[in-house]
Amino acid sequence: MEDGNKIIAEVFEAMDKGEIVPFFQPKVDIRDNTIIGAEALVRWKQGDRFVAPFAFLPPLEESGDICKLDMYIFERVCEYLKQWEEEDIKIPTISSNFSMKHLRNENFVADLEAIADKHDVDRAHLEIELTETDSPDEMKRLVDVVFELRKAGFRTSLDDFGSGYSSLSLVKDVNVDVIKLDKSLLSSWDDVTNLSQKDRALMKHVVGLIKDMSMMCLTEGVETVQQKEFLRSINCNYVQGYLYDKPLPEPEFRKRLLEGPYDTPEEDASAPAETAKSGVSEEHEDSLEGLKILLAEDNDINREVAKMMLEGMGAKVIEATDGADAFNKFRRSYENEINAILMDIQMPVMDGYDSTVAIRGLDRADAKTVPIIAITVDAYRETRDDAEAVGMSGYVTKPLDPHRLLAVIKGGVKAVDNP
């Protein structure tokens, strides 16, 4: 815990310096592309780089100090809301995340009221995000806290619905304003035309149930036009994700509010089949002949497309269906047997970041040096920083470009072979 205590002390010091700030990721009505709100996400800017949230949030959560950080971000949000009001900017609802550890605080709601009143902010513009729970005691307390929050005039939302417990009693008993469907529900929907009838029926009825209970249904992690159009077809009209915007620093978000609705997204970023057609030119000088690549991708179609590309370049491919599977297959491989790893970031069971950390932590020499290349949906600085922070060697974006893929893998392997 010594390292954890050091990180916690550094976080508090960063708060005093103003290095910890909220970024705002817009929430959008897909019917007219208007911003209906935003989620405040914690960011730590240390000099010219950002510290990845997973590098400092777990120690705070474990120690309980996450509650101090949550309240700090909430107060920064209130300060910004007041500034926007004074600048006559139309204020959307801003949600702030709160750990379930706040449920142990009998004065939780009163503390929030005091901060909002201190900055003279209309509580109706503030949404309190809590997560689902499988603890009966926490569940009872959650029901009570949500009731108190709504009575105090705050909006409420239940985050990450579908990622864990997600029983029907949660929808029935926890009377929140908004239920946010977890992005994991979309993780294998890069090509929604291949959704099974069961998947479609499940999502349609989950959305319908939420709306029938007089709650707003919002889906997180929307990254492609196909996903958006599928959600529109089942009447889930509110989304959040990189299809519209990444989390924005306050000046950029304020500008975004003044600019009005987004342009309708038209580019279809979810067409892996088209990528497969491009192939790699046979006369291309370079190839992956003789290399063994571990490919970690949970989407069957995307994995098959990437495998076809890699095998077309001469590589031998070992397939993994999630991060845990990738870790186990690397762990069971012979030392130096695997020349590179292609690792999708968003996967169930264990995501690409956690899988990379686990691989790098193995007690064998090649675990420290094998190139691990992130497969991402974007090339934003934040994503690249997070990938680098866990020890990834580079990145390729979806849909995969075969020439970029070839260059990154060859560059990574050469960098290891010739340090």
C-alpha positions, -999 to 999 in steps of 0.1 A, spaced: 0 0 0 31 22 2 29 30 -35 -8 36 -32 -3 61 -3 23 79 -25 -2 82 -54 -29 94 -30 -6 121 -16 3 132 -52 -34 134 -62 -41 157 -32 -11 178 -41 -24 180 -78 -58 191 -65 -42 220 -46 -23 229 -78 -54 229 -99 -40 200 -121 -71 179 -115 -100 191 -136 -132 179 -151 -135 172 -188 -169 171 -203 -182 144 -227 -214 155 -244 -246 135 -243 -266 138 -276 -301 134 -289 -296 115 -321 -329 128 -336 -315 163 -340 -279 160 -329 -283 185 -300 -264 184 -268 -287 175 -239 -261 173 -213 -226 161 -205 -207 138 -181 -179 153 -160 -149 130 -161 -118 135 -139 -85 143 -157 -51 149 -142 -28 171 -164 8 167 -153 29 190 -173 25 182 -210 9 148 -204 -22 133 -188 -20 107 -161 -43 78 -171 -73 76 -147 -67 39 -140 -32 48 -127 -46 68 -97 -83 60 -92 -80 24 -78 -58 34 -48 -83 62 -40 -112 38 -43 -95 13 -21 -86 38 6 -120 57 5 -103 89 -5 -122 87 -38 -150 105 -19 -128 136 -15 -119 136 -52 -156 131 -62 -166 161 -41 -137 182 -55 -148 175 -91 -185 182 -82 -175 216 -68 -155 224 -100 -186 215 -120 -207 239 -99 -182 267 -105 -183 262 -143 -221 261 -143 -222 294 -125 -197 309 -150 -218 297 -179 -249 311 -164 -232 345 -160 -221 343 -197 -257 336 -208 -248 302 -221 -277 278 -222 -269 253 -194 -273 216 -200 -275 190 -173 -241 180 -161 -236 146 -144 -209 138 -119 -198 103 -109 -199 92 -73 -184 61 -57 -207 38 -39 -186 45 -8 -206 78 -5 -235 57 6 -218 52 40 -220 90 46 -253 99 62 -247 135 52 -240 127 15 -270 145 1 -267 174 26 -230 178 15 -241 180 -22 -268 206 -13 -243 227 5 -218 228 -24 -246 236 -50 -260 263 -28 -226 278 -21 -222 285 -58 -259 294 -63 -264 267 -89 -299 254 -98 -298 217 -86 -319 207 -116 -288 212 -138 -269 187 -116 -271 150 -122 -257 125 -96 -244 93 -112 -242 62 -91 -235 26 -102 -254 -6 -98 -248 -29 -69 -252 -65 -60 -251 -59 -23 -285 -60 -5 -274 -35 21 -260 -11 -5 -292 -16 -26 -314 -5 2 -292 25 9 -291 33 -28 -329 34 -30 -330 58 0 -303 81 -13 -319 84 -47 -351 93 -31 -333 120 -10 -315 133 -40 -346 137 -61 -365 153 -32 -336 178 -29 -340 187 -65 -311 169 -81 -314 147 -112 -302 111 -107 -288 84 -130 -277 48 -127 -244 42 -145 -230 11 -162 -263 -7 -163 -258 -41 -180 -222 -45 -168 -228 -65 -137 -258 -72 -115 -285 -55 -135 -316 -73 -121 -351 -62 -129 -355 -51 -93 -329 -24 -99 -351 -8 -125 -382 -13 -104 -369 -2 -70 -343 25 -78 -364 54 -91 -337 74 -110 -342 99 -138 -318 82 -162 -304 47 -168 -272 45 -187 -267 13 -207 -231 2 -204 -208 4 -234 -200 -33 -230 -234 -39 -245 -221 -24 -277 -186 -38 -276 -194 -65 -302 -217 -44 -324 -192 -30 -348 -214 -46 -375 -249 -45 -361 -262 -62 -393 -250 -94 -378 -268 -91 -345 -288 -121 -336 -325 -119 -332 -321 -126 -295 -297 -96 -291 -320 -73 -309 -350 -85 -289 -332 -81 -256 -320 -46 -263 -354 -35 -277 -372 -47 -246 -346 -34 -221 -350 1 -237 -387 -3 -237 -389 -14 -201 -368 16 -190 -390 40 -209 -421 24 -196 -408 30 -161 -407 68 -170 -369 69 -171 -346 83 -198 -325 56 -215 -290 66 -226 -264 44 -242 -227 49 -236 -198 40 -259 -215 47 -292 -187 48 -318 -202 40 -352 -231 52 -374 -245 17 -375 -247 15 -337 -265 49 -337 -290 38 -363 -297 5 -345 -304 24 -313 -326 48 -332 -346 18 -346 -353 6 -310 -362 41 -298 -331 47 -277 -326 83 -288 -299 95 -263 -263 85 -267 -228 93 -255 -196 83 -272 -168 91 -296 -191 91 -327 -200 126 -315 -172 137 -292 -144 127 -269 -143 142 -233 -135 179 -238 -117 204 -216 -140 232 -204 -130 258 -230 -137 234 -258 -169 222 -243 -181 258 -238 -173 265 -274 -192 233 -284 -223 245 -265 -222 279 -284 -219 262 -318 -252 244 -315 -261 209 -329 -235 186 -343 -235 178 -380 -251 145 -387 -224 118 -386 -222 102 -420 -190 83 -422 -195 46 -414 -167 37 -392 -180 2 -387 -175 -15 -421 -147 -40 -416 -158 -59 -447 -147 -30 -468 -113 -31 -452 -109 -68 -460 -113 -61 -497 -84 -37 -498 -59 -64 -489 -21 -59 -492 -5 -56 -526 13 -88 -536 42 -68 -548 46 -50 -515 83 -52 -505 76 -61 -469 57 -89 -452 51 -106 -419 65 -139 -431 77 -161 -403 61 -140 -375 36 -153 -350 10 -128 -340 -14 -131 -310 -46 -113 -320 -70 -103 -292 -104 -91 -305 -138 -100 -290 -158 -92 -321 -159 -123 -343 -162 -104 -376 -134 -80 -368 -112 -108 -356 -117 -127 -388 -110 -97 -410 -78 -89 -390 -67 -126 -392 -73 -126 -430 -51 -95 -433 -23 -109 -411 -23 -143 -428 -23 -126 -462 9 -109 -451 24 -142 -442 19 -142 -404 7 -171 -383 -21 -160 -361 -31 -171 -326 -66 -159 -318 -79 -147 -284 -115 -137 -278 -108 -113 -249 -80 -99 -227 -80 -127 -203 -78 -152 -231 -49 -133 -246 -30 -132 -213 -34 -169 -208 -23 -178 -243 8 -156 -240 15 -171 -206 13 -206 -219 34 -199 -250 71 -206 -252 95 -177 -245 100 -156 -276 74 -178 -295 51 -148 -300 66 -119 -320 38 -93 -315 4 -89 -299 -25 -70 -315 -47 -60 -286 -82 -45 -289 -88 -20 -261 -125 -25 -254 -132 -62 -246 -152 -80 -219 -138 -101 -191 -105 -82 -192 -99 -51 -215 -68 -45 -235 -53 -22 -209 -56 -47 -181 -44 -75 -203 -13 -56 -212 -5 -48 -176 -9 -85 -168 14 -96 -196 40 -70 -188 40 -82 -152 49 -118 -161 83 -130 -148 98 -137 -182 120 -116 -204 98 -115 -236 69 -102 -215 88 -69 -211 98 -66 -248 71 -81 -270 54 -54 -290 18 -49 -279 -1 -29 -304 -35 -13 -294 -65 -16 -317 -85 15 -311 -115 33 -325 -97 67 -325 -62 82 -324 -69 109 -298 -40 119 -276 -58 106 -245 -61 71 -260 -25 71 -270 -14 83 -236 -34 56 -218 -20 29 -242 15 41 -236 10 43 -198 3 5 -196 32 -4 -218 17 -7 -253 41 -1 -282 18 16 -307 -17 17 -321 -38 10 -352 -73 24 -356 -105 7 -369 -113 0 -396 -79 -15 -400 -57 -2 -428 -35 -31 -440 -5 -9 -448 -6 9 -414 -10 -25 -397 20 -39 -416 42 -8 -408 33 -8 -371 39 -45 -366 72 -45 -385 83 -13 -368 76 -28 -334 93 -61 -341 124 -43 -356 125 -20 -326 127 -50 -303 151 -70 -325 174 -40 -328 172 -19 -297 
